[in-house]
Amino acid sequence: MLRSLFSGISSLRSHQTMLDVTGNNIANVNTTGYKAARTQFEDTLSQVLQNAGAPQAGQGGTNPAQVGLGVQVAAITNNFTDGATQQTGSPLDMKITGDGFFIINSGTEQLYTRAGAFTLDALGQLTTPGGALVQGWGVDANGKVDPTKFGNISLPVSTTMGARATAEAVFEGNLPAEVAGGTTIDRTIQIYNELGVARDLKVTFAKQADGSWKVNAGDGAATAVELTLTPVPAVKADPNATPPVEAVPAGTFDMSPVAPWKVGGVTIDLSRVSGFGNLSTLEAKSQDGMGAGTLQSFSMNADGTLIGSFSNGFKEPVGRIALANFANAAGLEKAGGTAFRSTVNSGEAQVGTAGTGGRGSLSSRALEMSNVDLSQEFTNLIIAQRGFQAGSRVITTSDELLQELVNLKR
């Protein structure tokens, strides 16, 4: 039987596989996170008709004579270059820029995907459209990402930020130096106890005849020891004096008694209050307590940290998305649903934070589209078709030769 007949058959088989791969790429041109595949061919074992001969005295060497036995598919590899970015506006849509994969748990195994079109289920768990659970790290009681809490990312609307008692209240601005003695200025700021119950802290500044200010503070349950703000004359720095004299800027107050000045366990910080003339800008600037709040929405940082916005107006981390990368991403096996599973040749998943260890960065409100290049795929379609046609011509030609051989005997 003619060897060319079997070579033609191998050509048909191999180009059919190339056509299958190309058709699948074209079918997934709009699949989120899809990675295009590429077919690679190699020749099969060649039959030796004549071995190579070594040069001898008076005679040159001879080269081997071989006839190939066809073609076969050497590999079908995936192209892991980034796909185009599609802006969606949804905070649940996430995109990886660079290397790495989202880690998802299908219930029976851990898989990896580049498709970041996630949703929330009835329990507030972050899931893929197929129901696989997105993996990452939770937070501790202080709102810090806890590396020991690896598992399903959960963002239920019932997530509560605990209350925090006010430890410090800050006042800043200027007390007008030119006002007459007996003038009072009141400022009030809302503070919280350990249960998140709010109460008003009132601070009163009373101008004295000698130019100082008497300061009193109270929150309805406790009061502070009276504080005196005494203007300090400006002093120029003199490094050559013994001892060296440090500069004292104009408008500075000497506080008596010295800080910390507290009322009901809350430190009142007046270190940013000045005493220049013709300027009254004193205000209650800030305090570090808060009432309890429930999760309203969230956003994501480039490292995958999910920042929750709570009803009490504060923000804090509620979790962090984990990413995995592999020593040989081409060794991953497609598992369906735009997901991959690790194999013995991909290496173990290296799990970590986005932006570290060679892993890419994360962005929300966007998706990674398929990286299929239609112009290349249609070109491959033509190449596969022509290769298939050429292989079929080899078969028909071989058949004609066999027919001539049979016709030798009439």
Secondary structure, DSSP 4 states (H G I P E B T S, - for coil): --HHHHHHHHHHHHHHHHHHHHHHHHHTTT-TT---EEEEEEE-PEEEEE--B--BTTB--B--EEEE--EEEEEEEE--SPPPEEE---TTBEEEESS-EEEEE-SSSEEEES--B-EE-TT-BEE-TTSPEEEEEEE-TTS-EEEEEEEE-B--TT-EEPPB---EEEEEEE--TTSPTT-EEEEEEEEE-TT--EEEEEEEEEE-TTS-EEEEEE-SS-BPPPEEEEEE--B--BTTSSSPBPPB-TTEEEEESPSP-EETTEEEEEEEEE--TT----EEEEE--B--EEEEEEEE-TT-EEEEEETTS-EEEEEEE-EEE-TTGGG-EEEETTEEE--TTT---EEE-TTSTT--EEEESEEEPP---HHHHHHHHHHHHHHHHHHHHHHHHHHHHHHHHHTT--
